[in-house]
């Protein structure tokens, strides 16, 4: 919890949002924050409170319709809190009727943009975060040369390089 003086510096709307995030985490294990897409980027959603409540990395998914993104991040937290440890570069097929997803660690430089309200619970930004990456309908990952045009911009990979960094696609991963 932020020091009392830090709480006093928050606007009323930020204090209200922080209380909502805490209540969601208490009632459901985490909150899910949804951000609609616009001309500048794809929709995305992310968890807040999973790290605080269960020691599970917060998660973001980019480019899915918000209702599917919510389902995916919620399922991720539920599995992680039951002991599943998601490793970057591994494929996980327990979501979306066997469609594989993979996980990549999010570079801290992306935290303010993709986990903004999480700073209300973690003011120093000291929390782990992962990105859940979903292939295109044809089964291509955003970095694949045969991925649909614009797919890499629709679902950017939130690493320093913008590509998988914890594994090598086609060598020791998908």
N, C-alpha and C positions, 0 to 999 in steps of 0.2 A: 504494500500500500504506500502511495506517495506520502511524504511528510505532510503534516497538517498545513504547513505554509504553502506547499505546492498545490494542495487542494483548494486553498483560498484564491490562487491565481487562475484557476480554471473558470471559464465562462459558465453561466448557468446552464446553457445547452450542453456543454462538455460534461458538467457534473451530472446532468440528467442521463446523458449517453453512458457515462461511466457506471452509473447505478443500474441502468438497463443491462449493460454487458455483464456486470457482476451477478445480477439476478438470473440472466440466461445461463451463465456458467453454473450457478448454484442449482437451478432447476433442471437443466438439460446437459450439463457437462461442459458446454461452451456456447458462445453466441456465434451466429453466422451473419456476417455483414455482406450485403449484396450491393454491387455498384453496376448500374446500367451502362451498357455500351453507348458510344456516341461517335461522331465523326472523327474523334481523336483516338479511339481504341475500342477494343472488344469488352463485353461485359466480363466481370469477374466476381468471385466471392471468396471470402476467407474466414477462418476461424479466429476467435478471440476467447481466451480463457482455457484452452486445452492444456497449455503449458503450465499455467498457474494451478489448475485443478488436478491434472493427472501426470504432469511431467512429459506430456506428448507434444512434439513439435507442432506449432501452428501450421496450417495448410492453406494454400491458395490454389485455385483453379481458374484459368483464363480461357475465354472463348466459347465456353458452353453456354447454352441458354441458362438463365439464373436458376430455374427450378431444377435442372439437372446438376448444375454446379453445387447447389445446396445439398442434394442427395449424396453426391460424391464426397464432399468434405465431411458431412455428417457420418457417412459410413466409414470413412477413414478414421475419424476420431473414435468411433465405437469399436472398431477393430484394434486400433492402437491401444486403447485403454484396457482391452482384454488381453494384451500381451503381444500382439503382432508387431514386429519391428520391421518397418519399411526401410529397405536398403536402396540407395540410389542405383539405378541401372537394372534392377530386377524388374521382371514383369509380374503384375498382379492381375489376375483374371476374375476375382470374386465380385467385381463391380460390373454393372451393365451387361449382364448375360454373356460373360466371357470375353468382352472386348478388353484387350490388355491396356493397362495404364502403367506408367512408370513414375518414378519419384526423382527429383533433383533438389539439392540443397539450394536455397535462395541466398544470393549474395546480399549482404547487409545494406548495400547501397540502394537496393530496391525496397527496403522496408518502409520508408516514409510514403512512397507512392502506393504500394500494394497492401500495407498493413497499418495505415494511418491511425485508425482509432484504437489499435492494439496498444499504442503508446499511452493511452489513458490507464491501462492496467500495468504496463511495463514502461514507465517513463524514460528509462535509460536505453530501451531497445534491446535489453539483454534477454532475448528468447530465441530459441532455434525456430527455423521455418523451412518448410519444404513446399515445392510446387508439385502438384499432381498433373502429369502431362498425359493427354489423350491423343491418339492418332486420328488422322482424318478418316472419313468414311471408307476410303480405299485402303486403309491400314498404314498410311505413311505418317511418320513423325514430322514435326515442323521443320527439322533440319535436313530431311531427306530430299535429294534432288528431284524426285518425282512427286513430291507433295504438291497439292493444288496451289496455284498461283496465289500469293498473298497469305497463305496459311501460316508462315513463319512470323508475319507481322500480326496476324489475328491471335496467335498463341505464342508470344515470345517466351523464350527460355530465360529465366531470371538468374542467370549466372553472370560472372564478370565477362565471359567471352560471348554470351548469347547462344552457346552450344552446350551439350552435356559435358560436364567436367569431372564427374565422379566415376565415369566409365567410358568405354569406347564403343559406340554403336557398331554392330556387326562383328566385333572382336570379342568383347566380354559382356555384351548386353544386346539389346534388340537392334 
